[in-house]
Amino acid sequence: MKIGTDAVLLGAWASIEQQPFSILDIGAGTGILALMLAQRSQAEIIDALEIDDLAYEQCVDNFEQSPWGDRLFCYHASLVEFVEEIEDQYDLIVCNPPFYSEDYKTTSSQRDMARFQDAMPFEHLLESVSILLSKNGLFTVVIPFNEEDKFIETAQKFNLFPNKMLHIKGNPDSDIKRSLIEFSFRESKTSIKSLIIEIERHQYTQDYIKLTKDFYLKM
């Protein structure tokens, strides 16, 4: 599976100011988010959760080959199974969830599972996060901008409230494409900022370079 811009943005933007002891990446794919957070933080426990067989194997292989393998662990399970079995809570939870609509299904069931919301409905995700997140923890997610209001409304059912948001545009003339949102159990005034990725094709903005440069070999 290719590494997408959404994951890179989320891994770079997720706050570690609280110096989390434990981190969970829900729906890990290749493990990119967990690896980025291992690079950025001193968290002693960095767990990942992946249901797909091939993605799980790739994630484990990537963890073992990384300099942070002793802090990284991937569970091969569904979110339902994980919530039922795990009693621990996490200081930081991150997720780059599947969110493509029914209209865009492909002939590859594996790719569909990675990309479509029916593999992980938002309400199920948010309910699970409310159980797995520690009292003062943070949950950070990337979703389509057009799902933002619905996602925030659903989150509030589980006492999760937005602290800050980052609206992503591909270029200066495009519409807002993605929302990065940080939630906690504390209600507060939401800080909203924006970021443009490219001025033109492959010419990245200074804001994007500043946020992500530690994770690219060439930028």
Residue frames as qw, qx, qy, qz and C-alpha x, y, z in Angstrom:
[[0.000, 0.887, 0.462, 0.000, 0.00, 0.00, 0.00],
 [0.385, 0.519, -0.037, 0.762, 1.29, 3.44, -0.87],
 [0.299, -0.443, -0.457, 0.711, 1.84, 6.06, 1.82],
 [0.123, 0.774, 0.481, 0.393, -0.70, 8.83, 1.34],
 [0.141, 0.466, -0.145, 0.861, -0.43, 12.52, 2.06],
 [0.603, -0.618, -0.180, -0.471, -3.27, 12.23, 4.60],
 [0.880, -0.347, -0.241, 0.218, -1.19, 9.91, 6.79],
 [0.573, 0.193, -0.170, 0.778, 1.92, 12.08, 6.54],
 [0.146, -0.583, -0.020, -0.799, -0.05, 15.19, 7.52],
 [0.743, -0.569, -0.188, -0.297, -1.73, 13.41, 10.44],
 [0.869, -0.182, -0.242, 0.392, 1.49, 11.89, 11.74],
 [0.426, 0.273, -0.134, 0.852, 3.26, 15.23, 11.62],
 [0.233, -0.542, -0.087, -0.803, 0.38, 17.32, 13.03],
 [0.729, -0.504, -0.456, -0.082, -0.79, 15.11, 15.92],
 [0.166, -0.821, 0.320, -0.442, 0.18, 16.86, 19.15],
 [0.803, -0.103, -0.505, 0.298, 2.75, 15.24, 21.46],
 [0.004, -0.654, 0.278, -0.703, 3.05, 18.27, 23.75],
 [0.736, -0.513, 0.145, -0.416, 1.56, 16.23, 26.59],
 [0.080, 0.514, -0.851, 0.075, 4.42, 13.73, 26.19],
 [0.885, -0.098, -0.078, -0.448, 2.18, 10.67, 25.84],
 [0.432, -0.424, 0.792, -0.081, 3.32, 7.46, 27.51],
 [0.466, 0.169, 0.863, 0.099, 1.08, 5.30, 25.30],
 [0.341, 0.419, -0.289, -0.790, -0.10, 5.73, 21.70],
 [0.578, 0.246, 0.777, -0.021, -2.57, 3.73, 19.58],
 [0.222, 0.323, -0.484, -0.782, -2.90, 3.81, 15.78],
 [0.633, 0.286, 0.635, -0.338, -6.29, 2.41, 14.70],
 [0.751, 0.616, 0.234, -0.024, -6.23, 0.88, 11.21],
 [0.450, -0.676, 0.341, 0.473, -2.46, 1.00, 10.84],
 [0.700, 0.702, -0.104, -0.081, -1.98, -0.10, 7.22],
 [0.715, 0.458, -0.367, 0.380, 1.78, 0.02, 6.64],
 [0.669, -0.503, -0.327, 0.439, 2.31, 1.40, 10.16],
 [0.387, 0.515, 0.030, 0.764, 3.32, 4.85, 8.94],
 [0.331, -0.798, -0.051, -0.501, 1.51, 6.79, 11.69],
 [0.838, -0.537, -0.012, 0.097, 2.96, 4.66, 14.49],
 [0.775, 0.105, 0.030, 0.622, 6.44, 4.95, 12.95],
 [0.171, 0.673, 0.042, 0.718, 6.18, 8.74, 12.62],
 [0.524, -0.768, 0.001, -0.368, 5.03, 9.07, 16.23],
 [0.897, -0.301, -0.023, 0.324, 7.85, 6.79, 17.39],
 [0.575, 0.356, 0.017, 0.737, 10.26, 9.14, 15.59],
 [0.058, -0.699, -0.058, -0.710, 8.67, 12.24, 17.13],
 [0.601, -0.654, 0.076, -0.454, 7.99, 11.12, 20.70],
 [0.063, 0.417, -0.845, 0.330, 9.44, 9.27, 23.68],
 [0.814, -0.168, 0.066, -0.552, 6.25, 7.22, 24.18],
 [0.263, -0.392, 0.878, -0.077, 7.14, 3.84, 25.66],
 [0.466, 0.273, 0.840, -0.053, 4.10, 1.99, 24.28],
 [0.357, 0.416, -0.289, -0.785, 3.12, 2.49, 20.64],
 [0.485, 0.178, 0.855, -0.053, 0.47, 0.00, 19.57],
 [0.331, 0.240, -0.449, -0.795, -1.10, -0.41, 16.15],
 [0.590, 0.226, 0.700, -0.332, -4.26, -2.24, 15.11],
 [0.337, 0.392, -0.547, -0.658, -4.75, -3.76, 11.66],
 [0.788, 0.114, 0.469, -0.382, -7.38, -6.28, 10.48],
 [0.769, 0.575, -0.198, -0.196, -6.16, -6.97, 6.92],
 [0.941, -0.189, 0.163, 0.228, -3.73, -9.93, 6.68],
 [0.705, 0.420, 0.061, 0.568, -1.30, -8.47, 4.13],
 [0.009, -0.843, 0.094, -0.529, -1.27, -5.01, 5.66],
 [0.739, -0.650, 0.149, -0.096, -0.65, -6.54, 9.10],
 [0.907, -0.029, 0.130, 0.399, 2.34, -8.51, 7.79],
 [0.461, 0.623, 0.022, 0.631, 3.75, -5.40, 6.11],
 [0.321, -0.855, 0.077, -0.400, 3.22, -3.34, 9.27],
 [0.852, -0.490, 0.153, 0.105, 5.02, -5.90, 11.47],
 [0.806, 0.227, 0.115, 0.534, 7.90, -6.07, 8.97],
 [0.201, 0.772, -0.009, 0.603, 8.20, -2.27, 8.90],
 [0.562, -0.788, 0.114, -0.225, 8.19, -2.12, 12.71],
 [0.913, -0.275, 0.149, 0.261, 10.90, -4.78, 12.98],
 [0.682, 0.363, 0.115, 0.624, 13.13, -2.97, 10.49],
 [0.024, -0.895, -0.041, -0.444, 12.75, 0.42, 12.19],
 [0.312, 0.377, -0.575, 0.656, 15.05, 1.86, 14.90],
 [0.395, -0.289, 0.367, -0.791, 12.06, 1.90, 17.30],
 [0.619, -0.054, -0.725, -0.298, 11.02, -1.77, 17.08],
 [0.312, -0.104, -0.810, 0.486, 11.24, -2.25, 20.85],
 [0.182, 0.226, 0.403, -0.868, 8.42, 0.30, 21.37],
 [0.519, 0.207, -0.316, -0.767, 6.16, -0.77, 18.50],
 [0.267, 0.066, 0.957, -0.090, 3.61, -3.60, 18.44],
 [0.450, 0.065, -0.384, -0.804, 0.87, -4.41, 15.93],
 [0.495, 0.112, 0.766, -0.394, -2.29, -6.33, 16.88],
 [0.185, -0.010, -0.770, -0.611, -3.98, -8.40, 14.17],
 [0.034, 0.454, 0.828, -0.326, -7.63, -7.90, 15.11],
 [0.023, -0.689, -0.476, -0.546, -10.78, -5.93, 14.42],
 [0.069, -0.431, 0.271, -0.858, -11.59, -2.84, 16.45],
 [0.763, -0.399, -0.147, -0.487, -14.51, -4.70, 18.07],
 [0.899, -0.104, -0.367, 0.215, -12.20, -7.52, 19.21],
 [0.440, 0.323, -0.355, 0.759, -9.57, -5.07, 20.40],
 [0.328, -0.499, 0.137, -0.790, -11.98, -3.04, 22.55],
 [0.870, -0.341, -0.190, -0.301, -13.34, -6.22, 24.13],
 [0.901, -0.038, -0.293, 0.317, -9.91, -7.63, 24.97],
 [0.454, 0.314, -0.276, 0.787, -7.76, -4.61, 25.87],
 [0.416, -0.759, -0.465, 0.186, -8.19, -3.06, 29.31],
 [0.445, -0.285, -0.007, 0.849, -5.49, -0.40, 28.92],
 [0.254, 0.918, 0.287, -0.106, -6.18, 3.16, 27.86],
 [0.652, 0.232, 0.175, 0.701, -4.04, 5.38, 25.65],
 [0.201, -0.623, -0.135, 0.743, -2.81, 8.96, 26.02],
 [0.260, 0.520, -0.333, -0.742, -2.92, 9.55, 22.27],
 [0.630, 0.294, 0.717, 0.050, -5.03, 7.77, 19.65],
 [0.164, 0.495, -0.384, -0.762, -4.61, 8.47, 15.94],
 [0.593, 0.319, 0.739, 0.007, -6.62, 7.23, 13.00],
 [0.201, 0.351, -0.462, -0.789, -6.63, 7.71, 9.24],
 [0.579, 0.196, 0.728, -0.310, -9.97, 5.95, 8.70],
 [0.214, 0.221, 0.776, 0.550, -11.48, 4.56, 5.50],
 [0.193, 0.555, 0.403, -0.702, -13.97, 7.05, 4.15],
 [0.124, 0.147, -0.578, -0.793, -14.72, 6.62, 0.47],
 [0.639, 0.161, 0.252, -0.709, -18.34, 6.33, -0.58],
 [0.742, 0.160, 0.644, -0.094, -20.12, 3.29, -2.02],
 [0.617, 0.754, 0.040, -0.222, -19.96, 4.78, -5.52],
 [0.263, 0.804, -0.531, -0.055, -16.20, 4.37, -5.80],
 [0.805, -0.300, 0.511, -0.042, -15.77, 0.69, -4.91],
 [0.265, 0.586, -0.693, -0.326, -13.14, -1.16, -6.92],
 [0.891, 0.072, -0.389, -0.222, -12.81, -4.83, -7.82],
 [0.492, 0.252, -0.696, 0.457, -10.18, -5.33, -5.10],
 [0.620, -0.665, -0.388, -0.153, -11.79, -6.23, -1.76],
 [0.677, -0.294, -0.250, 0.627, -8.49, -5.61, 0.08],
 [0.226, 0.189, 0.072, 0.953, -8.16, -2.11, -1.30],
 [0.371, -0.597, -0.402, -0.587, -11.82, -1.44, -0.60],
 [0.680, -0.568, -0.425, 0.185, -11.43, -2.46, 3.02],
 [0.521, -0.173, -0.131, 0.826, -8.58, 0.01, 3.37],
 [0.102, 0.122, 0.207, 0.965, -10.53, 2.82, 1.75],
 [0.341, -0.442, -0.516, -0.650, -14.22, 2.58, 2.53],
 [0.318, -0.392, 0.379, -0.775, -16.21, 3.78, 5.47],
 [0.867, -0.206, -0.174, -0.420, -18.29, 0.60, 5.73],
 [0.740, 0.126, -0.576, 0.324, -15.15, -1.17, 7.00],
 [0.384, -0.232, -0.530, 0.720, -15.08, 1.20, 9.99],
 [0.093, -0.803, -0.450, -0.380, -18.22, 3.35, 10.45],
 [0.124, 0.555, -0.274, 0.775, -17.50, 6.67, 12.14],
 [0.635, -0.568, 0.057, -0.520, -19.90, 6.00, 15.02],
 [0.965, -0.168, -0.159, 0.122, -18.21, 2.67, 15.81],
 [0.599, 0.367, -0.267, 0.660, -14.80, 4.35, 15.64],
 [0.110, -0.598, 0.203, -0.767, -15.79, 7.19, 17.98],
 [0.812, -0.483, -0.030, -0.325, -17.49, 4.92, 20.50],
 [0.923, -0.013, -0.210, 0.323, -14.37, 2.73, 20.59],
 [0.376, 0.483, -0.256, 0.748, -12.10, 5.76, 21.02],
 [0.422, -0.647, 0.100, -0.627, -14.22, 6.97, 23.95],
 [0.931, -0.356, -0.043, -0.059, -13.51, 3.63, 25.68],
 [0.873, 0.108, -0.093, 0.467, -9.81, 3.38, 24.79],
 [0.270, 0.666, -0.128, 0.683, -8.80, 7.02, 25.42],
 [0.449, -0.254, -0.574, 0.636, -7.42, 8.03, 28.81],
 [0.112, -0.808, -0.490, 0.308, -9.18, 10.75, 30.81],
 [0.066, -0.838, 0.116, 0.529, -6.78, 13.49, 29.67],
 [0.570, -0.030, 0.647, 0.506, -5.91, 11.87, 26.34],
 [0.299, 0.572, -0.204, -0.736, -6.14, 13.21, 22.80],
 [0.666, 0.312, 0.665, 0.130, -7.71, 11.65, 19.71],
 [0.100, 0.623, -0.316, -0.708, -6.50, 12.94, 16.34],
 [0.624, 0.350, 0.694, 0.073, -8.10, 12.00, 13.03],
 [0.056, 0.300, -0.425, -0.852, -8.15, 12.98, 9.35],
 [0.427, 0.489, 0.750, -0.128, -11.51, 12.98, 7.52],
 [0.251, 0.472, 0.489, 0.689, -13.02, 14.50, 4.37],
 [0.009, 0.000, 0.199, -0.980, -13.94, 18.14, 4.96],
 [0.494, -0.217, -0.366, -0.759, -17.52, 17.48, 3.86],
 [0.682, -0.329, -0.653, -0.003, -17.88, 14.97, 6.74],
 [0.250, 0.251, -0.496, 0.793, -16.58, 17.41, 9.39],
 [0.445, -0.308, 0.152, -0.827, -19.89, 18.62, 10.87],
 [0.879, -0.152, -0.311, -0.327, -21.37, 15.11, 10.99],
 [0.709, 0.113, -0.578, 0.389, -18.21, 13.67, 12.57],
 [0.059, 0.273, -0.457, 0.845, -18.07, 16.36, 15.29],
 [0.641, -0.264, -0.007, -0.721, -21.78, 15.92, 16.02],
 [0.898, -0.075, -0.426, -0.085, -21.32, 12.15, 16.36],
 [0.506, 0.237, -0.578, 0.595, -18.23, 12.60, 18.55],
 [0.239, -0.373, 0.313, -0.840, -20.20, 14.72, 21.02],
 [0.840, -0.259, -0.272, -0.392, -22.50, 11.74, 21.67],
 [0.884, -0.118, -0.345, 0.291, -19.45, 10.12, 23.27],
 [0.423, -0.884, -0.021, 0.201, -18.29, 13.27, 25.11],
 [0.648, -0.071, 0.281, 0.704, -15.49, 13.93, 22.65],
 [0.146, 0.940, 0.203, -0.231, -15.06, 17.60, 21.72],
 [0.690, 0.526, 0.041, 0.496, -12.87, 19.28, 19.08],
 [0.481, -0.678, -0.034, 0.555, -9.91, 21.26, 20.44],
 [0.006, 0.658, -0.369, -0.657, -8.29, 22.25, 17.17],
 [0.777, 0.465, 0.423, 0.016, -8.67, 21.68, 13.44],
 [0.178, -0.491, 0.498, 0.692, -6.50, 22.04, 10.37],
 [0.699, 0.596, 0.292, -0.268, -8.23, 22.48, 7.00],
 [0.498, -0.280, 0.617, 0.541, -6.21, 21.13, 4.07],
 [0.596, 0.730, 0.050, -0.331, -6.28, 22.49, 0.51],
 [0.867, 0.145, 0.291, 0.378, -4.32, 20.88, -2.32],
 [0.426, 0.205, 0.171, 0.864, -3.48, 24.25, -3.91],
 [0.010, 0.205, 0.256, -0.945, -4.53, 27.90, -3.45],
 [0.417, 0.054, -0.320, -0.849, -7.45, 27.59, -5.90],
 [0.437, -0.155, -0.869, -0.174, -8.88, 24.25, -4.75],
 [0.633, -0.583, -0.144, -0.488, -11.64, 23.61, -2.24],
 [0.360, -0.516, 0.691, -0.356, -10.84, 22.42, 1.28],
 [0.658, 0.173, -0.692, -0.240, -10.27, 18.67, 0.88],
 [0.661, -0.179, -0.688, 0.241, -9.50, 17.31, 4.35],
 [0.406, -0.779, 0.141, -0.456, -10.01, 18.14, 8.02],
 [0.544, 0.086, -0.703, 0.450, -7.49, 17.16, 10.66],
 [0.496, -0.668, -0.069, -0.550, -9.23, 17.29, 14.04],
 [0.303, 0.164, -0.781, 0.521, -7.96, 16.86, 17.59],
 [0.618, -0.546, -0.327, -0.461, -10.55, 15.73, 20.16],
 [0.191, 0.156, -0.787, 0.565, -10.50, 15.38, 23.94],
 [0.300, -0.558, -0.771, 0.066, -13.04, 14.93, 26.73],
 [0.192, -0.512, -0.286, 0.787, -12.72, 18.66, 27.54],
 [0.309, 0.826, 0.435, 0.180, -14.96, 21.25, 25.93],
 [0.352, -0.529, 0.084, 0.767, -13.02, 24.30, 24.74],
 [0.411, 0.793, -0.041, -0.448, -13.02, 26.93, 22.02],
 [0.866, 0.196, 0.368, 0.276, -11.90, 25.25, 18.80],
 [0.127, -0.687, 0.388, 0.601, -8.79, 26.64, 17.11],
 [0.775, 0.496, 0.390, 0.048, -9.14, 26.44, 13.31],
 [0.132, -0.667, 0.460, 0.571, -6.18, 26.89, 10.94],
 [0.829, 0.526, 0.112, -0.151, -5.59, 26.07, 7.29],
 [0.436, -0.494, 0.614, 0.435, -2.74, 24.64, 5.24],
 [0.712, 0.629, -0.124, -0.287, -2.13, 24.57, 1.48],
 [0.885, -0.167, 0.354, 0.252, 0.03, 21.67, 0.23],
 [0.602, 0.102, 0.422, 0.670, 1.28, 22.90, -3.16],
 [0.113, 0.600, -0.071, -0.789, 1.63, 26.23, -4.92],
 [0.705, 0.442, -0.319, -0.453, 1.69, 24.22, -8.14],
 [0.987, 0.024, -0.149, -0.057, 2.44, 20.58, -9.00],
 [0.867, -0.049, -0.215, 0.446, 5.39, 19.34, -6.88],
 [0.231, 0.456, -0.235, 0.827, 6.13, 22.87, -5.65],
 [0.496, -0.535, -0.659, 0.181, 5.31, 22.61, -1.96],
 [0.174, -0.884, -0.041, -0.431, 4.37, 25.52, 0.26],
 [0.188, 0.491, -0.621, 0.581, 6.67, 26.54, 3.12],
 [0.631, -0.332, 0.343, -0.611, 3.95, 25.58, 5.61],
 [0.978, 0.062, -0.091, -0.179, 3.78, 22.03, 4.25],
 [0.647, 0.451, -0.495, 0.365, 7.58, 21.72, 4.14],
 [0.128, -0.526, 0.537, -0.647, 7.91, 22.99, 7.71],
 [0.789, -0.240, 0.251, -0.506, 5.31, 20.50, 8.98],
 [0.983, 0.095, 0.104, -0.115, 6.54, 17.39, 7.14],
 [0.428, 0.759, -0.488, 0.044, 10.24, 17.83, 6.26],
 [0.356, -0.528, 0.740, -0.216, 11.48, 15.52, 9.04],
 [0.759, 0.070, 0.615, -0.201, 9.77, 12.58, 7.33],
 [0.767, 0.638, 0.044, -0.052, 10.86, 12.92, 3.69],
 [0.767, -0.173, 0.259, 0.561, 14.26, 11.93, 2.31],
 [0.282, 0.143, 0.326, 0.891, 13.87, 14.63, -0.34],
 [0.022, 0.804, 0.554, -0.215, 11.76, 17.75, 0.16]]
